[in-house]
Amino acid sequence: MKKAIVSGATGFIGSSFVQYLVNADIKVLALGRKKIDDVSDERRRKLEQAQYLKLNMNEISLLGEELSKIDWETGDDCVFFNLAWGGENTLSDLNIAAQLRNVAWSVSALEIAKKVGCSRFIQIGTMEEAFTQKYLELDYHKNNQYNRHVVYSVAKMQAKKALRIKALQLGIDYIYVLHSHVMGPDDDKDSFLQVTLQKLICGDELVFSTGEQYFDVISVADCSLGYYLIGKNGRFGQEYWVGSGDPKRLREYVERMYNLFPSKAKMQFGKFPYNDIVLDKDVFSISNLTRDTGYKPTMTYEQTVKNLHGYLLNHAKNNH
């Protein structure tokens, strides 16, 4: 891999991944729907060594024309990483039409990747797909589990199937990637663990469900490492999971976070019931990824939490 095109480059993971690639001496074309001046200062700094192109996914079929305007060529070893995905308002806004558009745009991205000469196409999925696979097996006359991400993740699953068929038709190397929960500075989503850390900082009440479900956490740096290794050494047609290789019960993640940054508030587990799917530990297996690419996480959970804690404190200080 000598060059890379990265869609969704202005996002939390996307901007960090672009920076990782640049630091690895990969020439990067970063695609985003925003004008570069509208990107946050922190993410703009991560993108500054890449070439940035404002291109919304509904215009992705125009990429070839845009490349000719900016004198950017893929060469003989360019990988397209498709991270772009959105909802009408948020990923989990249950807007079915918006999610179906994402599926179509992903297929268009694959087609244009082939057309402009990319050697492989890597589609990024979501951990929520593992939950949704179990939902599809439920009998809703008996079960009432609910997860607000289900519409989003069903669309991701359909994109995976459509892309596999289209990749075979076009003859382009295609790999699908899932990942565990990604944690790090500059995440603007209300993830459970980040919200919990903010509660510890503020001394807020700590009320949780039982925390019995298995979960897995990786740093944004290790997520970027996984993507990079897959781009270089991943095997055609494979599906990889990028994670820590050591999933735990969600309660344990909270307890370890609390041990790092204790609060006067006591942890109250089981104050409300857990009403969701419980995944098996092997869902989070990174064995295929390690076998094919040599991937090994570089950061512990504690290091990841400390990095995020420092960022949240500085961010709060700078905004007062």
C-alpha positions, 0 to 999 in steps of 0.5 A: 500500500503506497496510497490510500483514499479515505472517505469519512475522513473528518470523523473521530476514527477517520481523522485519526486513521488519516493521521496514522497513514500519513505517519506511516508514509502513505500518501492519503487523499481524505474525503469529507462532506465538510469544507475543510474550514468547517472541520474542528481545529483538532481534526483539521490538524490531523488532516493537514498532511493529507490532501483533502477533497470535499466530496459528499457520498451522494457525489462519490461517482464524480471522484474520477473527475475530481481527481483529474482536477487536483492532479491526484493519481492512484498509482498501482497500489492504492487502497480505498477505505470506506468509513463514510456513513451517516443518518439524517441526524445521527447514526441511530435516528431510525431513519430507514431511507437515510440508511438505505442511501448509505448502502447505495453510496457504498456500492457507488464507492466500490465502483468508483474505486475500481474505475480510478484504479484502486487495488482493493476496497475495505468497507468498515462495519460496526460492532452493532452488527453482532447484536443485530445478527442475534435480533434476527433470530428472536421470536418477537412473540416471546422476546422484547430486547431492544437496541436503538442501533438496529436499523443502522446495523441492518443497513451495514449488513446489507451493504456487506452483502451487496459489496461482496457481490459487486466486488466479484463482478468487478474483480476488485479485492474486497475486505470487510472490517468490524471493530470493537468500541473505539475510545480516545480523545475527540470522540463527539458521540455519547458512548456509554463509557465516555459518559461514565468517565464524564460522570466520574469527573463531575461527581455525578450519580453512577447508576447502571444496569447489571453490566453482565454483557460482554464488551470490548474496547480498543484505543483509536490508535489500535483501531487505526493500526488494525485498519492499516495492517488490513490494508497492507496484508489482509486477505481477499474476501476475508472479514476481520474484527479489530479489537483488544483480543480480551473482552470483558463484562461491561461492569468490569470496564466500569470498575477499572475506570472507577479504580483509576478515577474514584468518585465520592458517588458509589457505583450502583449496578442493577438499579435498572434491568438490562434488556438487550442481547448478551454476546459470546466472548468469541464474537470479539475474536481477533484471531483471523486478524492476528494470523493474517496481519500480525496485529497486536494491540499496543495500548491497555484499557487503562492507558486508553482511559487515562488519555481520554480523561486528560483530554476531557479535562483539558477540553472542559478547561478550554471551554470555560 
